[in-house]
């Protein structure tokens, strides 16, 4: 975290859970971009199962809808 402190969102009064969720979302997006959308490859890169990655994708999609 110290090495990546400039990448951790700290705007406003965000709490730790929201900051962790945002970092996780960004990492998943980067892995998917690097894997050209291939969820299996992105999951391997992140050290997740495909099922775990898909759960997180659904979770963050719902989160994005609530924030709008």
Helices and strands as residue ranges (DSSP letters): G 5-7, H 16-34, H 39-46, H 50-67
